[in-house]
């Protein structure tokens, strides 16, 4: 285990997350941090005898927080693909994809229609990475080169406000985020059929922290087998989260 992974309290599961990333992590109306991933982490901590601590972070400083020991995992709808060499991961637990969302009345029907259109995504997100990575490395940089511009913002809530107001033509984001936005506003948006990529969510730890990664994986698998995962998924069904996306069995 690396020294950075040891610097966090070994008996505390300190979860770094984006507090504006529903349904995985967000601020509830009662002022408490909520979300599917936080519920998973809270239950894992309980079953393993650890103390759970939710630690909201700026997404573009997540690596600093992890490697300094301020947090000991990133658990927030975090895509594994393309990051395998940067972290020690749990086994993937949820399917995901990167997609493009447009307004319901938009003439954009497929990815090729994004030529000369303004597209927005979250800074340091999986969609941002894919749109800046060439096809030779399984990215979509060539597609992004056809946009009039590709901009980033701090969080997806701000991105969808710009989409709704017509400041941009499309938002590139996780399928889970798109599903949440459609669930909250069923007539405002539409997801393009063609995906930018298919991927999986996993929990990220500092390089070398294999013991904690395995402990989390084993506990999540146990939670799936005893029905806890389904109950938690059902709690967020109104947010667009689907139990059939769970892959850790």
Secondary structure as a PSIPRED ss2 file (coil, helix, strand):
# PSIPRED VFORMAT (PSIPRED V4.0)

   1 X C   1.000  0.000  0.000
   2 X C   1.000  0.000  0.000
   3 X H   0.000  1.000  0.000
   4 X H   0.000  1.000  0.000
   5 X H   0.000  1.000  0.000
   6 X H   0.000  1.000  0.000
   7 X C   1.000  0.000  0.000
   8 X C   1.000  0.000  0.000
   9 X C   1.000  0.000  0.000
  10 X C   1.000  0.000  0.000
  11 X C   1.000  0.000  0.000
  12 X E   0.000  0.000  1.000
  13 X E   0.000  0.000  1.000
  14 X E   0.000  0.000  1.000
  15 X E   0.000  0.000  1.000
  16 X E   0.000  0.000  1.000
  17 X E   0.000  0.000  1.000
  18 X C   1.000  0.000  0.000
  19 X C   1.000  0.000  0.000
  20 X E   0.000  0.000  1.000
  21 X E   0.000  0.000  1.000
  22 X C   1.000  0.000  0.000
  23 X C   1.000  0.000  0.000
  24 X C   1.000  0.000  0.000
  25 X E   0.000  0.000  1.000
  26 X E   0.000  0.000  1.000
  27 X E   0.000  0.000  1.000
  28 X C   1.000  0.000  0.000
  29 X C   1.000  0.000  0.000
  30 X C   1.000  0.000  0.000
  31 X C   1.000  0.000  0.000
  32 X C   1.000  0.000  0.000
  33 X E   0.000  0.000  1.000
  34 X E   0.000  0.000  1.000
  35 X C   1.000  0.000  0.000
  36 X H   0.000  1.000  0.000
  37 X H   0.000  1.000  0.000
  38 X H   0.000  1.000  0.000
  39 X H   0.000  1.000  0.000
  40 X H   0.000  1.000  0.000
  41 X H   0.000  1.000  0.000
  42 X H   0.000  1.000  0.000
  43 X H   0.000  1.000  0.000
  44 X H   0.000  1.000  0.000
  45 X H   0.000  1.000  0.000
  46 X H   0.000  1.000  0.000
  47 X H   0.000  1.000  0.000
  48 X H   0.000  1.000  0.000
  49 X C   1.000  0.000  0.000
  50 X C   1.000  0.000  0.000
  51 X E   0.000  0.000  1.000
  52 X E   0.000  0.000  1.000
  53 X E   0.000  0.000  1.000
  54 X E   0.000  0.000  1.000
  55 X E   0.000  0.000  1.000
  56 X E   0.000  0.000  1.000
  57 X C   1.000  0.000  0.000
  58 X C   1.000  0.000  0.000
  59 X H   0.000  1.000  0.000
  60 X H   0.000  1.000  0.000
  61 X H   0.000  1.000  0.000
  62 X H   0.000  1.000  0.000
  63 X H   0.000  1.000  0.000
  64 X H   0.000  1.000  0.000
  65 X H   0.000  1.000  0.000
  66 X H   0.000  1.000  0.000
  67 X H   0.000  1.000  0.000
  68 X H   0.000  1.000  0.000
  69 X C   1.000  0.000  0.000
  70 X C   1.000  0.000  0.000
  71 X C   1.000  0.000  0.000
  72 X C   1.000  0.000  0.000
  73 X E   0.000  0.000  1.000
  74 X E   0.000  0.000  1.000
  75 X C   1.000  0.000  0.000
  76 X C   1.000  0.000  0.000
  77 X C   1.000  0.000  0.000
  78 X C   1.000  0.000  0.000
  79 X E   0.000  0.000  1.000
  80 X C   1.000  0.000  0.000
  81 X C   1.000  0.000  0.000
  82 X C   1.000  0.000  0.000
  83 X C   1.000  0.000  0.000
  84 X C   1.000  0.000  0.000
  85 X C   1.000  0.000  0.000
  86 X C   1.000  0.000  0.000
  87 X C   1.000  0.000  0.000
  88 X E   0.000  0.000  1.000
  89 X E   0.000  0.000  1.000
  90 X C   1.000  0.000  0.000
  91 X C   1.000  0.000  0.000
  92 X C   1.000  0.000  0.000
  93 X C   1.000  0.000  0.000
  94 X E   0.000  0.000  1.000
  95 X E   0.000  0.000  1.000
  96 X E   0.000  0.000  1.000
  97 X E   0.000  0.000  1.000
  98 X E   0.000  0.000  1.000
  99 X E   0.000  0.000  1.000
 100 X E   0.000  0.000  1.000
 101 X E   0.000  0.000  1.000
 102 X E   0.000  0.000  1.000
 103 X E   0.000  0.000  1.000
 104 X C   1.000  0.000  0.000
 105 X C   1.000  0.000  0.000
 106 X C   1.000  0.000  0.000
 107 X C   1.000  0.000  0.000
 108 X C   1.000  0.000  0.000
 109 X C   1.000  0.000  0.000
 110 X C   1.000  0.000  0.000
 111 X H   0.000  1.000  0.000
 112 X H   0.000  1.000  0.000
 113 X H   0.000  1.000  0.000
 114 X H   0.000  1.000  0.000
 115 X C   1.000  0.000  0.000
 116 X C   1.000  0.000  0.000
 117 X C   1.000  0.000  0.000
 118 X E   0.000  0.000  1.000
 119 X E   0.000  0.000  1.000
 120 X E   0.000  0.000  1.000
 121 X E   0.000  0.000  1.000
 122 X E   0.000  0.000  1.000
 123 X C   1.000  0.000  0.000
 124 X C   1.000  0.000  0.000
 125 X C   1.000  0.000  0.000
 126 X H   0.000  1.000  0.000
 127 X H   0.000  1.000  0.000
 128 X H   0.000  1.000  0.000
 129 X H   0.000  1.000  0.000
 130 X H   0.000  1.000  0.000
 131 X H   0.000  1.000  0.000
 132 X C   1.000  0.000  0.000
 133 X C   1.000  0.000  0.000
 134 X C   1.000  0.000  0.000
 135 X H   0.000  1.000  0.000
 136 X H   0.000  1.000  0.000
 137 X H   0.000  1.000  0.000
 138 X C   1.000  0.000  0.000
 139 X C   1.000  0.000  0.000
 140 X C   1.000  0.000  0.000
 141 X H   0.000  1.000  0.000
 142 X H   0.000  1.000  0.000
 143 X H   0.000  1.000  0.000
 144 X H   0.000  1.000  0.000
 145 X C   1.000  0.000  0.000
 146 X C   1.000  0.000  0.000
 147 X C   1.000  0.000  0.000
 148 X C   1.000  0.000  0.000
 149 X E   0.000  0.000  1.000
 150 X E   0.000  0.000  1.000
 151 X E   0.000  0.000  1.000
 152 X E   0.000  0.000  1.000
 153 X E   0.000  0.000  1.000
 154 X C   1.000  0.000  0.000
 155 X C   1.000  0.000  0.000
 156 X H   0.000  1.000  0.000
 157 X H   0.000  1.000  0.000
 158 X H   0.000  1.000  0.000
 159 X H   0.000  1.000  0.000
 160 X H   0.000  1.000  0.000
 161 X H   0.000  1.000  0.000
 162 X H   0.000  1.000  0.000
 163 X H   0.000  1.000  0.000
 164 X H   0.000  1.000  0.000
 165 X H   0.000  1.000  0.000
 166 X C   1.000  0.000  0.000
 167 X C   1.000  0.000  0.000
 168 X C   1.000  0.000  0.000
 169 X C   1.000  0.000  0.000
 170 X E   0.000  0.000  1.000
 171 X E   0.000  0.000  1.000
 172 X E   0.000  0.000  1.000
 173 X E   0.000  0.000  1.000
 174 X E   0.000  0.000  1.000
 175 X H   0.000  1.000  0.000
 176 X H   0.000  1.000  0.000
 177 X H   0.000  1.000  0.000
 178 X H   0.000  1.000  0.000
 179 X H   0.000  1.000  0.000
 180 X H   0.000  1.000  0.000
 181 X H   0.000  1.000  0.000
 182 X H   0.000  1.000  0.000
 183 X H   0.000  1.000  0.000
 184 X H   0.000  1.000  0.000
 185 X C   1.000  0.000  0.000
 186 X C   1.000  0.000  0.000
 187 X C   1.000  0.000  0.000
 188 X C   1.000  0.000  0.000
 189 X E   0.000  0.000  1.000
 190 X E   0.000  0.000  1.000
 191 X E   0.000  0.000  1.000
 192 X C   1.000  0.000  0.000
 193 X C   1.000  0.000  0.000
 194 X C   1.000  0.000  0.000
 195 X C   1.000  0.000  0.000
 196 X C   1.000  0.000  0.000
 197 X E   0.000  0.000  1.000
 198 X E   0.000  0.000  1.000
 199 X E   0.000  0.000  1.000
 200 X E   0.000  0.000  1.000
 201 X E   0.000  0.000  1.000
 202 X C   1.000  0.000  0.000
 203 X C   1.000  0.000  0.000
 204 X E   0.000  0.000  1.000
 205 X E   0.000  0.000  1.000
 206 X C   1.000  0.000  0.000
 207 X C   1.000  0.000  0.000
 208 X C   1.000  0.000  0.000
 209 X C   1.000  0.000  0.000
 210 X H   0.000  1.000  0.000
 211 X H   0.000  1.000  0.000
 212 X H   0.000  1.000  0.000
 213 X H   0.000  1.000  0.000
 214 X H   0.000  1.000  0.000
 215 X H   0.000  1.000  0.000
 216 X H   0.000  1.000  0.000
 217 X H   0.000  1.000  0.000
 218 X H   0.000  1.000  0.000
 219 X H   0.000  1.000  0.000
 220 X H   0.000  1.000  0.000
 221 X H   0.000  1.000  0.000
 222 X H   0.000  1.000  0.000
 223 X H   0.000  1.000  0.000
 224 X H   0.000  1.000  0.000
 225 X H   0.000  1.000  0.000
 226 X C   1.000  0.000  0.000
 227 X C   1.000  0.000  0.000
 228 X H   0.000  1.000  0.000
 229 X H   0.000  1.000  0.000
 230 X H   0.000  1.000  0.000
 231 X H   0.000  1.000  0.000
 232 X H   0.000  1.000  0.000
 233 X H   0.000  1.000  0.000
 234 X H   0.000  1.000  0.000
 235 X H   0.000  1.000  0.000
 236 X C   1.000  0.000  0.000
 237 X H   0.000  1.000  0.000
 238 X H   0.000  1.000  0.000
 239 X H   0.000  1.000  0.000
 240 X C   1.000  0.000  0.000
 241 X C   1.000  0.000  0.000
 242 X C   1.000  0.000  0.000
 243 X H   0.000  1.000  0.000
 244 X H   0.000  1.000  0.000
 245 X H   0.000  1.000  0.000
 246 X E   0.000  0.000  1.000
 247 X C   1.000  0.000  0.000
 248 X C   1.000  0.000  0.000
 249 X C   1.000  0.000  0.000
